[in-house]
Amino acid sequence: MISIVDICGLCGLDQEQIDAIGEHEHLPDVAAAALAAYLLHMEHGLEKVRDMIVDDIKIALAQKRKGHAAELLMALRHLYEKNPQLSSL
């Protein structure tokens, strides 16, 4: 059976980022990872992943779910750490 670690390795994102994509698009982990892998191979795909996470943060804050917003912020932070080119976009 494929694990979440395997799924993360296939798409290049960590579990929190996959979870954020799944939340944004209402997809299970495997489908969210497949979407992430697809986006990361597209021009401006990394920015689309970033924008999904930012949207999720805004929604969580609007719903007064500060703990969840903090988790999503960490996912965003890790995305920037792994992809420093995002800082210049």
GUKOL-264231 format. One line per field, with one value per atom (N, C-alpha, C, O): atom name; residue number from 1; x negated, y negated, z negated. Coordinates in Angstrom, 2 decimals. Each point is the difference from the previous one (the first is absolute). Layout:
N
site <- c(CA,...)
pos <- c(NUM,...)
c1 <- c(X,...)
c2 <- c(Y,...)
c3 <- c(Z,...)
//
This chain:
89
site <- c(N,CA,C,O,N,CA,C,O,N,CA,C,O,N,CA,C,O,N,CA,C,O,N,CA,C,O,N,CA,C,O,N,CA,C,O,N,CA,C,O,N,CA,C,O,N,CA,C,O,N,CA,C,O,N,CA,C,O,N,CA,C,O,N,CA,C,O,N,CA,C,O,N,CA,C,O,N,CA,C,O,N,CA,C,O,N,CA,C,O,N,CA,C,O,N,CA,C,O,N,CA,C,O,N,CA,C,O,N,CA,C,O,N,CA,C,O,N,CA,C,O,N,CA,C,O,N,CA,C,O,N,CA,C,O,N,CA,C,O,N,CA,C,O,N,CA,C,O,N,CA,C,O,N,CA,C,O,N,CA,C,O,N,CA,C,O,N,CA,C,O,N,CA,C,O,N,CA,C,O,N,CA,C,O,N,CA,C,O,N,CA,C,O,N,CA,C,O,N,CA,C,O,N,CA,C,O,N,CA,C,O,N,CA,C,O,N,CA,C,O,N,CA,C,O,N,CA,C,O,N,CA,C,O,N,CA,C,O,N,CA,C,O,N,CA,C,O,N,CA,C,O,N,CA,C,O,N,CA,C,O,N,CA,C,O,N,CA,C,O,N,CA,C,O,N,CA,C,O,N,CA,C,O,N,CA,C,O,N,CA,C,O,N,CA,C,O,N,CA,C,O,N,CA,C,O,N,CA,C,O,N,CA,C,O,N,CA,C,O,N,CA,C,O,N,CA,C,O,N,CA,C,O,N,CA,C,O,N,CA,C,O,N,CA,C,O,N,CA,C,O,N,CA,C,O,N,CA,C,O,N,CA,C,O,N,CA,C,O,N,CA,C,O,N,CA,C,O,N,CA,C,O,N,CA,C,O,N,CA,C,O,N,CA,C,O,N,CA,C,O)
pos <- c(1,1,1,1,2,2,2,2,3,3,3,3,4,4,4,4,5,5,5,5,6,6,6,6,7,7,7,7,8,8,8,8,9,9,9,9,10,10,10,10,11,11,11,11,12,12,12,12,13,13,13,13,14,14,14,14,15,15,15,15,16,16,16,16,17,17,17,17,18,18,18,18,19,19,19,19,20,20,20,20,21,21,21,21,22,22,22,22,23,23,23,23,24,24,24,24,25,25,25,25,26,26,26,26,27,27,27,27,28,28,28,28,29,29,29,29,30,30,30,30,31,31,31,31,32,32,32,32,33,33,33,33,34,34,34,34,35,35,35,35,36,36,36,36,37,37,37,37,38,38,38,38,39,39,39,39,40,40,40,40,41,41,41,41,42,42,42,42,43,43,43,43,44,44,44,44,45,45,45,45,46,46,46,46,47,47,47,47,48,48,48,48,49,49,49,49,50,50,50,50,51,51,51,51,52,52,52,52,53,53,53,53,54,54,54,54,55,55,55,55,56,56,56,56,57,57,57,57,58,58,58,58,59,59,59,59,60,60,60,60,61,61,61,61,62,62,62,62,63,63,63,63,64,64,64,64,65,65,65,65,66,66,66,66,67,67,67,67,68,68,68,68,69,69,69,69,70,70,70,70,71,71,71,71,72,72,72,72,73,73,73,73,74,74,74,74,75,75,75,75,76,76,76,76,77,77,77,77,78,78,78,78,79,79,79,79,80,80,80,80,81,81,81,81,82,82,82,82,83,83,83,83,84,84,84,84,85,85,85,85,86,86,86,86,87,87,87,87,88,88,88,88,89,89,89,89)
c1 <- c(-0.85,0.85,-0.89,-1.05,1.48,-0.77,0.31,1.16,-2.20,0.16,-0.02,-0.32,0.68,-0.03,-1.43,-0.21,-0.77,-1.41,-0.32,-0.67,1.17,-0.21,0.69,-0.55,1.76,0.75,-0.74,-0.08,-0.45,-0.76,-1.23,-0.33,-0.33,-1.18,0.31,-0.80,1.97,0.39,0.28,-0.29,0.86,0.40,-0.98,0.02,-0.86,-0.98,0.46,-0.69,1.86,0.50,0.10,-0.03,0.16,0.17,1.48,0.86,-0.58,1.39,0.89,1.15,-1.67,0.81,0.40,1.12,-2.02,0.29,1.02,0.90,-1.05,0.97,1.37,1.02,-1.01,1.27,0.66,1.21,-2.01,0.54,0.60,1.06,-1.73,0.54,1.29,0.98,-1.00,1.21,1.15,1.14,-1.44,1.03,0.56,1.21,-2.11,0.39,0.85,1.00,-1.39,0.68,0.99,0.63,-0.49,0.92,-0.36,0.85,-2.13,-0.52,-0.64,-0.50,0.51,-0.75,-1.51,-0.41,-0.40,-1.46,-0.60,-0.77,1.13,-0.61,0.34,-0.87,2.11,0.40,-0.66,-0.41,0.31,-0.67,-1.48,-0.55,-0.09,-1.41,-0.16,-0.95,1.87,-0.05,0.17,-0.71,1.64,0.18,-1.26,-0.42,-0.18,-1.23,-1.11,-0.69,0.52,-1.04,0.25,-0.94,2.18,0.35,-0.32,-0.63,1.06,-0.23,-1.48,-0.43,-0.34,-1.42,-0.78,-1.14,1.76,-0.63,0.52,-0.40,1.27,0.55,-0.71,-0.51,0.50,-0.51,0.93,1.22,-1.78,0.72,0.80,0.85,-1.11,0.72,-0.32,0.88,-2.14,-0.40,0.75,0.40,-0.21,0.76,1.46,0.63,-0.08,1.38,0.13,0.99,-2.00,0.00,-0.05,0.76,-1.65,-0.10,1.33,0.44,0.20,1.27,1.10,0.84,-0.84,0.98,-0.17,0.97,-2.23,-0.27,0.39,0.58,-0.91,0.37,1.52,0.52,0.20,1.47,0.52,0.91,-1.50,0.43,-0.26,0.81,-1.93,-0.30,1.06,0.49,-0.15,1.01,1.34,0.68,-0.30,1.28,-0.03,0.95,-2.05,-0.13,0.09,0.64,-1.28,0.06,1.40,0.47,0.19,1.37,0.95,0.99,-1.30,0.82,-0.47,0.48,-1.44,-0.55,-0.64,0.05,-0.64,-0.71,-1.51,-0.74,0.32,-1.38,-1.02,-1.07,1.38,-0.92,-0.23,-1.13,2.20,-0.13,-0.74,-0.82,1.10,-0.71,-1.50,-0.82,0.46,-1.42,-0.63,-1.14,1.87,-0.51,-0.24,-1.02,1.98,-0.13,-1.15,-0.70,0.51,-1.11,-1.33,-0.94,0.84,-1.23,-0.19,-1.13,2.20,-0.10,-0.51,-0.83,1.34,-0.45,-1.47,-0.77,0.40,-1.40,-0.93,-1.06,1.45,-0.82,-0.08,-1.04,2.13,-0.01,-1.03,-0.75,0.71,-0.99,-1.42,-0.93,0.75,-1.33,-0.54,-1.19,2.05,-0.43,-0.10,-0.65,1.29,0.05,-0.30,0.91,-2.17,-0.35,0.34,0.10,0.08,0.35,1.38,0.29,0.54,1.30,-0.14,0.86,-1.92,-0.19,-0.18,0.28,-0.72,-0.24,1.18,-0.05,1.11,1.16,1.05,1.03)
c2 <- c(1.18,-1.18,-1.24,-0.02,-0.99,-1.24,-0.87,-0.13,-0.44,-0.81,-1.49,-0.37,-0.45,-1.45,-0.47,-0.98,1.65,-0.33,0.24,-0.80,1.93,0.30,-1.05,-0.46,0.10,-0.99,-1.34,-0.66,0.27,-1.26,0.06,-0.96,2.10,0.16,-0.08,-0.50,0.97,-0.02,-1.40,-0.32,-0.52,-1.32,-1.11,-1.07,1.31,-1.01,-1.00,-0.97,1.20,-0.88,0.79,1.23,-1.94,0.72,0.20,-0.53,1.29,0.38,-1.20,-0.03,-0.97,-1.18,-0.73,-0.50,0.44,-0.67,0.81,-0.57,1.88,0.86,-0.14,-0.08,0.06,-0.18,-1.33,-0.06,-0.99,-1.32,0.01,-0.58,1.24,0.11,0.81,-0.36,1.45,0.82,-0.78,0.13,-0.92,-0.83,-1.02,-0.19,-0.46,-1.04,0.57,-0.60,1.75,0.60,1.10,0.59,-0.34,1.04,1.37,0.70,-0.33,1.26,0.83,-0.56,1.88,0.84,-0.14,-0.56,1.07,-0.17,0.41,-0.75,1.93,0.50,-0.91,-0.32,-0.09,-0.89,-1.37,-0.61,0.12,-1.29,0.09,-0.95,2.06,0.19,0.06,-0.55,1.22,0.07,-1.40,-0.37,-0.40,-1.37,-0.82,-0.78,0.94,-0.72,0.34,-0.88,2.17,0.43,-0.63,-0.45,0.43,-0.61,-1.49,-0.51,-0.19,-1.44,-0.35,-0.97,1.77,-0.31,0.20,-0.44,1.10,0.16,-1.01,0.02,-0.89,-1.05,-1.32,-0.24,-0.60,-1.36,-0.70,0.03,-0.65,-0.71,0.93,-0.46,1.75,0.95,-0.17,0.13,-0.43,-0.21,-1.18,0.03,-1.06,-1.16,0.37,-0.52,1.43,0.44,0.76,-0.15,0.98,0.72,-1.01,0.11,-1.09,-1.05,-0.71,-0.23,-0.12,-0.72,0.83,-0.54,1.85,0.87,-0.03,-0.08,0.16,0.00,-1.35,-0.05,-1.03,-1.34,-0.13,-0.55,1.05,-0.03,0.77,-0.47,1.65,0.80,-0.74,0.08,-0.80,-0.78,-1.08,-0.19,-0.52,-1.05,0.55,-0.61,1.76,0.62,0.40,-0.24,0.86,0.43,-1.21,0.08,-1.17,-1.21,-0.59,-0.44,0.44,-0.53,0.84,-0.50,1.79,0.91,0.05,0.79,-1.65,-0.09,1.32,0.35,0.37,1.26,-0.32,0.39,-1.10,-0.49,1.13,-0.11,1.20,1.12,0.61,0.33,-0.19,0.56,-0.97,0.41,-1.70,-1.01,0.06,-0.15,0.39,0.11,1.22,-0.06,1.18,1.21,-0.27,0.39,-1.07,-0.32,-0.97,0.09,-1.02,-0.94,0.73,-0.36,1.38,0.81,0.74,0.11,0.39,0.67,-0.99,0.35,-1.58,-1.04,-0.33,-0.16,0.06,-0.29,1.08,-0.31,1.58,1.10,-0.04,0.32,-0.72,-0.13,-1.04,0.22,-1.35,-1.04,0.46,-0.31,1.07,0.49,0.95,-0.05,0.91,0.97,-0.62,0.56,-1.71,-0.63,-1.48,-0.83,0.48,-1.40,-0.92,-1.21,1.77,-0.82,-0.65,-0.99,1.53,-0.61,-1.40,-0.86,0.62,-1.30,-1.11,-1.16,1.49,-1.02,-0.16,-0.79,1.56,-0.08,-0.96,-0.18)
c3 <- c(0.00,0.00,0.00,-0.65,1.38,0.08,-1.22,-0.41,-0.16,-1.21,0.37,1.13,-2.09,0.23,0.26,0.71,-1.28,0.26,1.47,0.64,-0.11,1.41,0.88,1.00,-1.39,0.75,0.02,1.04,-2.18,-0.08,0.90,0.68,-0.69,0.83,1.49,0.78,-0.41,1.41,0.51,1.15,-2.00,0.49,-0.38,0.60,-1.59,-0.38,-1.04,-0.29,-0.29,-1.06,-1.29,0.01,-1.13,-1.27,-0.29,0.70,-1.73,-0.27,-0.27,0.43,-1.14,-0.30,1.28,0.10,0.86,1.26,0.81,0.61,-0.61,0.69,-0.66,0.68,-2.01,-0.72,0.36,0.17,-0.03,0.34,1.41,0.23,0.69,1.37,-0.02,0.65,-1.40,-0.12,-0.61,0.45,-1.45,-0.64,0.99,0.11,0.61,0.94,1.14,0.40,0.10,1.15,-0.38,0.87,-2.17,-0.50,0.58,0.56,-0.71,0.53,-1.10,-0.98,1.12,-0.93,0.26,1.02,-1.94,0.07,1.35,0.59,-0.11,1.23,1.18,0.81,-0.71,1.09,-0.15,0.99,-2.21,-0.24,0.37,0.56,-0.87,0.36,1.52,0.54,0.13,1.47,0.60,0.94,-1.48,0.46,-0.26,0.86,-2.03,-0.33,0.98,0.50,-0.22,0.95,1.36,0.66,-0.23,1.28,-0.01,0.93,-1.98,-0.08,-0.03,0.62,-1.35,-0.14,1.30,0.11,0.86,1.31,1.02,1.16,-1.60,0.86,-0.26,-1.10,2.11,-0.20,-0.99,0.16,-1.15,-1.06,-0.92,-0.76,0.84,-0.85,-1.46,-0.86,0.55,-1.38,-0.60,-1.17,1.97,-0.47,-0.25,-0.92,1.73,-0.20,-1.31,-0.71,0.39,-1.28,-1.14,-0.97,1.09,-1.02,-0.18,-1.13,2.23,-0.07,-0.65,-0.72,0.95,-0.65,-1.51,-0.75,0.31,-1.44,-0.60,-1.09,1.78,-0.49,-0.09,-0.97,1.97,-0.03,-1.22,-0.69,0.44,-1.16,-1.31,-0.93,0.85,-1.21,-0.20,-1.11,2.17,-0.09,-0.45,-0.83,1.37,-0.39,-1.46,-0.74,0.31,-1.40,-0.94,-1.04,1.40,-0.84,-0.03,-1.05,2.20,0.06,-0.86,-0.54,0.43,-0.81,-1.45,-0.81,0.49,-1.36,-0.45,-1.18,2.13,-0.29,0.00,0.90,-1.94,-0.07,-0.03,0.60,-1.29,-0.06,1.37,0.36,0.39,1.34,0.91,0.82,-0.95,0.78,-0.29,0.90,-2.16,-0.37,0.66,0.46,-0.42,0.67,1.48,0.56,0.06,1.42,0.24,1.01,-1.93,0.12,-0.03,0.72,-1.56,-0.04,1.32,0.48,0.11,1.31,1.04,0.85,-0.90,0.92,-0.23,0.94,-2.20,-0.34,0.55,0.55,-0.70,0.51,1.53,0.58,0.06,1.46,0.43,0.95,-1.66,0.31,-0.30,0.74,-1.83,-0.35,1.06,0.33,0.19,1.02,1.39,0.88,-0.69,1.32,-0.12,0.12,-0.35,-0.23,1.19,-0.17,1.34,1.16,-0.17,0.67,-1.55,-0.27,-0.57,0.22,-0.96,-0.63,1.01,-0.30,1.49,1.02,0.95,0.94,-1.17,0.91,-0.51,0.64)
//
